[in-house]
Amino acid sequence: MIAYCTNVHPAHDLAGILDQLDRHAVGVRERLGVDVLPLGLWMPASVARGLAADPVVRKGFRDELAARGLSVSTLNAFPYGDFHDTVVKHAVYRPDWVDPRRLAYTRDCATILADLMPSSATYGSISTLPLGWREPWTDRDDAQAEAALSELTSFLRGLDRPVRLAVEPEPGCVLDTVADAVGWLTGRVDPAHVGLCLDTCHLAVSWADPVETVELIRRSGLPVVKVQASAALEVPDPRAAREALADFAEPRYLHQVRENAPEGVLAADDLPEAFEDLPGEHPWRVHFHVPLHAVPRAGLRSTTDVLVAAVAALDEETHVEVETYTWTVLPDAGDLTEGIAAELAWAREHLTTGVAV
C-alpha cells in the first residue's frame, strides 16, 4: 500500500473532506490508472468525534469512499485541529499526549479506521506526534503520557480489527530523533499495538544514517508500523544558497534546521532563526517536505536518497504514505492533482519494500 496523505487538503467537516477528494483524489487515481487509490486520511478532531459516535455515518462515509475508488488503511492523527490556519507553527503539537483530548482524538480515529479499512487489510495504522514539543516537558508529563498510551493500547486490544499506533519522531519534540523514540518507547509500550512512524524527512533532518537507524529499530523489537515517504531540503552551502532558501521561510509551518558541523549537529527551530543563529559553514537540512519527484532550485537538493535507503533496509511489511503537506506553501508548486500523481508514480517506481495491504 502506497497512499498519499490528505492533510494537504483543508477541510472542516465531512462534506468538505469529500469535496476535496472529488477535486483531487479521484483525479490522482485516474492519472495513475488504478482502480483503487489508497489514502492516508486526515480529519480534524471535530470530524473524528462525529464519525466515531455514529456507525451509520461511518458506513455512509465508507460507501462514499468506495464509490470514488478510494481506500483507507492508515490515518494521520498528528494534526488535531485546523492544519491550514494562517499560522500553524507550534500549534500542531497541541494537544500533546498529556492532554486528555489527544487520547480521545486518537481513540476516535481508531474506531473510525477499524470500520473504514478494507477486509483485505492486514492491519490499520495511525500516526501520532512524538508526545509533544520538548518545552515544557517534565518527568510528570512523561508518566502521564505513558499512562495515556497504555490506556489507548487497552482500547486497541478491544477493537474487532487490528489497529496500531505509529509514534512519529520529529526534530524539536520530546522524541526528537528515532533513537530518542526507541529509547523512550522500549519497555513502555506493547509492540503488538504501538510502534514507530518513520518519517524520512525528519530522519534526514537529524543527519542519522538511514540503514543504521532501521537496524536500531529492528534490534529494539519495535515495529515500523508506517513509513511517511517524505524528503527534506538539503543545502550543501548555506551561505551561497541563502537567496534560494528565502522563499521557503514561509509563515504557516515550522521548518526546523540542522547543521552538520564537525563538533556535532547544530539546531535551529525554524528557518528564519537558522539564518540568524547558525554559522552556515557546513551543510544544512531543513524540515520542509519537498515533492519526491521534484528537482529543487539551484543550490538546493532533495534527500530522497535517505528515503530510498531507509525503505530498502526494511525487512518487514509496512504502510507507506507519501506526505508532502507543503504543496500550498511551496514556491512555484504547480497543479496539485498532477503533483500528487507524479509523487505517487515516483514512489511506486523507487520504493521496493514489502508493502502491507
C-alpha positions in Angstrom: 0.0 0.0 0.0 1.5 3.3 -1.1 -1.0 6.0 -0.1 -1.0 9.8 -0.2 -1.7 11.8 2.9 -4.8 14.1 2.7 -3.5 16.5 5.3 -2.6 18.7 2.3 -6.3 19.4 1.8 -8.1 21.9 4.2 -11.4 20.6 5.4 -13.6 21.4 8.4 -16.4 18.8 8.0 -17.2 15.6 6.3 -18.7 17.3 3.3 -15.5 19.3 2.9 -13.4 16.2 3.0 -15.5 14.5 0.3 -15.3 17.7 -1.8 -11.5 17.7 -1.6 -11.4 14.1 -2.5 -13.6 14.8 -5.5 -11.4 17.7 -6.6 -8.1 15.9 -6.2 -8.0 12.2 -5.1 -10.3 11.0 -7.9 -8.1 12.8 -10.5 -5.0 11.3 -8.9 -6.4 7.8 -9.2 -7.4 8.4 -12.8 -3.9 9.8 -13.7 -2.3 6.7 -12.2 -4.7 4.4 -14.0 -5.6 2.4 -10.9 -9.0 1.0 -9.8 -8.4 1.8 -6.2 -6.3 4.6 -4.7 -5.1 4.2 -1.1 -5.3 7.3 1.1 -3.6 8.3 4.3 -6.7 10.1 5.6 -6.5 13.1 7.9 -9.5 14.7 9.6 -9.7 17.3 12.4 -10.8 16.2 15.8 -14.3 17.6 15.4 -15.0 15.5 12.4 -13.5 12.4 14.0 -15.7 12.8 17.1 -18.8 12.8 15.0 -17.8 9.8 12.9 -16.7 7.8 15.9 -20.1 8.4 17.6 -22.3 7.2 14.7 -21.8 3.8 13.0 -24.4 4.7 10.4 -22.4 7.8 9.4 -19.2 5.7 9.3 -20.9 3.2 6.9 -22.1 6.1 4.7 -18.6 7.6 4.6 -17.1 4.2 3.7 -19.6 3.8 0.9 -18.7 7.3 -0.4 -15.0 6.4 -0.4 -15.7 3.1 -2.2 -17.8 4.8 -4.9 -14.9 7.0 -5.7 -12.4 4.1 -5.9 -10.6 5.2 -2.7 -9.5 3.0 0.3 -8.2 3.8 3.8 -5.9 1.7 5.8 -4.0 4.5 7.6 -4.9 7.7 9.3 -2.7 10.7 10.0 -3.7 11.8 13.5 -0.8 14.1 14.1 -2.6 17.5 13.4 -5.5 17.8 15.8 -7.3 20.9 14.5 -7.0 23.2 11.6 -3.8 22.3 9.8 -4.3 25.2 7.4 -4.6 28.2 9.7 -2.7 31.2 8.6 -0.1 30.3 11.2 0.3 26.7 12.5 3.9 26.5 13.7 4.0 25.1 17.3 0.2 24.7 17.4 0.5 21.4 15.5 1.9 19.8 18.7 -1.1 20.7 20.8 -2.8 19.0 22.4 0.1 16.7 23.4 -0.1 13.3 25.0 -0.5 14.7 28.4 -3.8 16.4 27.4 -6.8 14.0 27.6 -8.0 15.5 24.2 -5.1 13.8 22.4 -6.2 10.3 23.8 -9.8 11.0 22.9 -9.0 12.0 19.4 -6.7 9.0 18.8 -9.3 6.7 20.2 -11.9 8.2 17.8 -9.6 7.7 14.9 -9.1 4.0 15.9 -12.8 3.5 16.0 -13.2 5.0 12.6 -10.3 3.2 11.0 -11.5 -0.2 12.2 -14.7 0.3 10.2 -13.1 2.0 7.1 -10.2 -0.3 6.4 -10.8 -2.9 3.7 -11.4 -6.6 4.6 -8.1 -7.4 2.9 -6.1 -5.1 5.2 -3.5 -6.8 7.4 -3.8 -4.0 9.9 -4.7 -0.3 10.2 -2.2 2.3 11.2 -2.5 5.7 12.9 0.5 8.1 13.1 0.7 10.5 16.0 3.0 13.2 17.4 6.1 12.3 19.5 4.5 13.1 22.8 4.7 16.8 22.4 7.1 19.8 21.9 10.2 19.5 24.1 9.4 22.6 26.2 7.9 22.5 28.7 8.2 18.8 29.5 8.7 17.2 32.9 9.0 13.8 34.5 5.4 14.1 35.4 4.5 14.7 31.8 6.4 11.5 30.9 4.4 9.5 33.3 1.1 10.9 32.2 1.9 10.3 28.5 2.9 6.7 29.3 -0.4 6.2 31.1 -2.3 7.7 28.1 -0.6 5.4 25.7 -1.3 2.4 28.0 -5.0 3.4 28.1 -5.1 3.7 24.3 -3.4 0.2 24.0 -6.1 -1.3 26.1 -8.7 0.3 23.8 -6.9 -1.0 20.6 -6.9 -4.5 22.1 -10.7 -4.4 22.2 -11.3 -3.5 18.6 -12.6 -6.1 16.1 -9.8 -5.2 13.6 -6.1 -4.8 14.3 -5.2 -1.1 14.5 -1.7 0.0 15.5 -0.3 3.4 16.7 2.8 4.8 15.0 4.7 7.3 17.0 6.5 9.8 14.7 9.8 11.4 15.9 10.3 14.9 14.8 13.1 17.5 15.3 12.4 19.8 18.3 10.0 17.5 20.0 10.3 15.4 23.2 11.2 12.4 20.9 13.4 14.4 18.6 15.1 11.5 16.7 14.4 7.9 16.1 17.0 7.0 18.7 15.0 9.1 21.2 11.8 7.4 20.3 13.3 3.9 20.5 14.8 4.7 23.9 11.5 6.1 25.3 9.1 3.5 23.9 11.1 0.4 24.6 9.7 -1.2 27.7 6.9 1.3 28.0 4.6 0.1 25.2 3.3 -3.2 23.8 4.9 -3.6 20.4 2.0 -5.6 19.2 0.0 -2.4 19.2 2.4 0.6 19.3 5.5 1.2 17.2 7.1 3.8 15.0 6.2 6.0 12.2 9.4 6.5 10.2 9.1 9.9 8.6 12.1 10.0 6.2 12.2 13.8 6.0 12.5 14.0 9.8 15.1 11.2 9.7 17.1 13.1 7.1 17.0 16.4 9.1 18.5 14.6 12.1 21.5 13.5 9.9 21.2 10.0 11.2 22.3 7.2 8.9 19.1 5.6 7.5 20.4 2.0 7.4 21.8 2.2 10.9 18.5 3.7 12.0 16.4 0.9 10.7 18.8 -1.6 12.3 18.4 0.2 15.6 14.6 -0.1 15.4 15.0 -3.8 14.4 17.1 -4.6 17.5 14.7 -2.8 19.8 11.8 -5.1 18.9 9.6 -2.2 18.0 7.8 -2.4 14.6 7.9 0.2 11.9 4.1 0.5 11.7 4.2 3.1 9.0 6.7 5.0 6.8 5.9 8.5 5.8 7.7 8.8 2.5 9.0 12.4 2.5 12.1 14.4 1.6 13.8 17.3 3.2 15.7 20.2 1.7 19.4 19.8 1.8 21.6 22.9 1.5 25.3 22.0 0.7 26.5 25.6 1.1 24.0 27.6 3.2 25.8 30.9 2.7 25.7 30.6 -1.1 22.1 29.4 -1.1 20.5 31.9 1.2 18.7 33.6 -1.6 17.4 30.3 -3.0 16.2 29.4 0.6 14.5 32.6 1.3 11.2 31.7 -0.4 10.9 28.6 1.9 10.9 30.7 5.1 7.1 31.0 5.0 4.8 31.8 7.9 2.5 28.8 8.2 4.6 25.8 9.2 7.6 25.3 11.4 10.8 24.4 9.4 13.4 23.1 11.8 17.0 23.3 10.5 20.0 21.1 11.5 23.6 22.0 10.5 26.0 19.0 10.2 29.0 20.5 11.9 32.2 18.5 12.9 31.6 19.2 16.6 28.0 17.8 16.3 24.7 18.7 14.8 23.6 22.3 15.4 19.9 23.1 15.7 17.5 25.9 15.0 13.8 25.6 15.5 12.8 27.5 12.3 14.3 28.7 9.1 14.4 32.4 10.0 16.2 31.5 13.2 18.7 29.5 11.3 19.6 32.5 9.1 20.3 34.4 12.3 21.8 31.8 14.7 23.5 29.0 12.7 27.0 29.6 11.3 26.2 28.2 7.9 29.7 26.9 7.4 28.5 23.3 7.0 25.5 21.6 5.2 22.0 22.2 6.4 19.0 20.0 6.2 15.6 21.8 6.5 12.3 20.3 7.7 10.4 21.4 4.6 8.7 18.4 2.8 9.5 18.7 -0.9 7.8 16.7 -3.6 9.5 13.4 -4.2 9.8 13.7 -7.9 10.9 17.4 -7.9 14.3 18.8 -8.6 14.9 21.7 -6.2 16.3 25.0 -7.5 20.0 25.6 -7.9 21.9 25.4 -4.6 19.5 23.0 -3.0 18.9 19.3 -3.2 16.3 16.8 -2.0 17.0 13.9 0.5 15.2 11.3 -1.5 18.4 9.2 -1.2 17.7 8.9 2.6 14.1 7.8 1.8 15.2 5.1 -0.7 17.9 3.8 1.6 15.6 3.6 4.7 12.8 1.8 2.8 15.3 -0.7 1.2 16.7 -1.5 4.6 13.3 -2.6 6.0 12.7 -6.3 6.2 9.0 -6.1 7.3 5.8 -5.2 5.5 4.6 -1.7 6.4 2.3 1.0 5.3 3.9 3.7 3.1 2.3 7.1 3.0 3.6 9.9 0.8 3.2 13.0 3.0 4.0 16.3 1.3 1.7 18.6 3.2 3.6 21.7 2.0 2.1 22.0 -1.5 0.1 25.1 -0.6 3.3 26.9 0.6 5.8 25.7 -1.9 7.3 28.3 -4.3 6.0 27.5 -7.8 4.0 24.5 -6.7 2.0 23.9 -9.9 -1.1 21.9 -10.2 -1.8 20.0 -7.0 -3.6 16.9 -8.5 -0.8 16.5 -11.1 1.8 16.9 -8.5 0.4 14.3 -6.1 0.0 11.8 -9.0 3.7 12.4 -10.0 4.9 11.9 -6.5 3.0 8.6 -6.2 4.3 7.4 -9.6 7.8 8.2 -8.3 7.2 6.3 -5.1 5.8 3.2 -7.0 9.0 3.2 -9.1 11.6 3.8 -6.4 10.3 2.2 -3.2 10.9 -1.5 -3.1 10.0 -2.6 0.4 7.3 -5.1 1.3 4.1 -3.1 1.5 1.2 -4.1 3.7 -2.3 -4.0 2.1 
